[in-house]
Structure formats: C-alpha cells, structure tokens
Amino acid sequence: MDVNEILDKYGLSRSTTTQYIDAITQMNQTQTAEQLDVSRDTINRYKNTFHEMNAQERLLLIASLTQDKLLQQTTKER
C-alpha cells in the first residue's frame, strides 16, 4: 500500500494531511484549525481518521508526507 492509496482509502487530502501532521505536533486542535484555516470539526475528523488507521498506514503516511515537506523546504532554501 502506498501513500496515495491510504489518502484515497480514508478520503484525505494530501495537502491538508501534510499540514495537519506538521501543525498537530506543535499545537492543540483549536490552534491547528486556526493555523490551517479549517474548522475544529475538520481537525477532529482527521484525528479520528488517524486513529482508525493501522500503525503501518499511519507511520507510512506520516513518514512519507514529512519527507516530502522536508524536501520541498530544502529546495526552496537553495
């Protein structure tokens, strides 16, 4: 299973999921919703969806999207 299959399986957007992963590690749900300019219901849905995933899906998603974000930041800095 790859990242796109997991995103499709759970009906998640790649962009919002990447932002969610980054923000939720630094902020609470209300702050994350404000940072992403989405409702708290959306953040709660993402939280619940991550809870539904098995460990392999969750870790693959987090690792891949975090790596993508890091690569984008690195190329922007050059």
C-alpha positions, 0 to 999 in steps of 0.5 A: 500500500502506498501513500496515495492509496491510504489518502484515497482509502480514508478520503484525505487530502494530501495537502491538508494531511501534510499540514495537519501532521506538521501543525498537530505536533506543535499545537492543540486542535483549536490552534491547528484549525486556526493555523490551517484555516479549517474548522475544529470539526475538520481537525477532529475528523482527521484525528479520528481518521488517524486513529482508525488507521493501522500503525503501518498506514499511519507511520507510512503516511506520516513518514512519507508526507514529512519527507516530502515537506522536508524536501520541498523546504530544502529546495526552496532554501537553495 
